[in-house]
Amino acid sequence: MLEEAHYYFHKAADVLDLPDRIREILLTPLRVVKVNLVFDDDAGQLQHYQGFRVQHNKMRGPMKGGLRFHPTMDEDHATALASLMTWKTAVVDVPFGGAKGGINCDPAKMSARELNVVTRKFVELTKDIIGPTTDIPAPDVNTDARVMGWIMDEYSKYAGFSPGVVTGKPLHLFGSEGRDEATGRGVMVVLGEALKERGKSWQGIRVAVQGFGNVGANAARLIAEQGAKIVAVADHMGGVSNDDGFDIKALNDWVQEHRTVKGFSGGDPFNGPDVITWDVDVLIPAALEDAINEDNVNEVKADIIVEGANAPTTPAAHEALVKRGVFIVPDILANAGGVTVSYFEWVQNMQQFSWQKERVDQELTDTMRKAYKAVSAVAEEFSIDMRTAAFVLAIRRVGKAAKARVYTDEEIRL
Ligand code: GLU
């Protein structure tokens, strides 16, 4: 996965003609931490998971990024995803660097007590490297407000009252209005910009969503509210389609109860992976990495792809899509709504002052639109695709901060 993240970085670095030594400085993570989480499960059996935190870059501010609880989590994933956070925070211009981490566990197979114990152990072993002004975790795949609340509580035992150590917390525990749906709202806003750019309205637009967790479900709901039709959704259990567009409320109620879209009676079942090649105008991959790859890319029918997930498109698939004229709003722009409202949450925590939801939504919308326009302008400047443009914009911003702080090297032109 790291190789893939580096591929996009180097493509953009080539556009900027960055010297090798600057590339190395910008690519090398500052710190890579691995911890062993050993504990007794509910049956009294000893369990052993590994936790990771990779701090990639802090030139633009405290490092920021989610915690993913997933069996595939390892150092390579954490490092690649941490570097994406550095570029993502730069694209939306929030004053943070990039980090990422997680635990190689499967929360679906754990009790609440086991999850609580493992989360607190992770904090105990990383407490010296995280903090409100150093590195601020947040939700990612399989982690939610409840887990963030435990993190705040555990960290505060060591450091005293510290709501700003983590974002995505419950509303009644220093969380922010609008954080829960923020990534999905950001996806909706950038899709709106992409449609506007093409002179299209929301009406009649057919959308498929892969993944129906926090990002996919909220994006689907908000996009349907604009007037587009969600015609196919899928998760790892299966898919369901409805050519007239789903009753999103009924679908969300079903998912709340059953934790999957599979079995929803308001549509027809299909084999989940087929969602990627569904006959739609817009495809939103909102699950895990590499969903669009060499095997399915030639069958993709959407004209617009909005990447709700991190790294859902392999480099080979990306190149094939760009060649065919498919318009991709890349992850580091499209799903940056989450970290944007994480920033608003952190600001509210630092100021001990809460914002109304209308303010959060408006500032998020403004930030996403501004970022979209900035990426679009770079794409035009160099005649490059939106992903390469987003990386160029981010590398410029991080590079300029680094240059202003540390380096005197005149050969860097950004
Ligand atoms: N995990 C989310 C992401 O990949 C949010 C990170 C954050 O809010 O810090 O962008």
Residues whose N, C-alpha, C, O or C-beta is under 5 A from the ligand:
A	BS01	LIG	K64 G65 G66 I136 A138 P139 D140 N335 G338 V339 S342
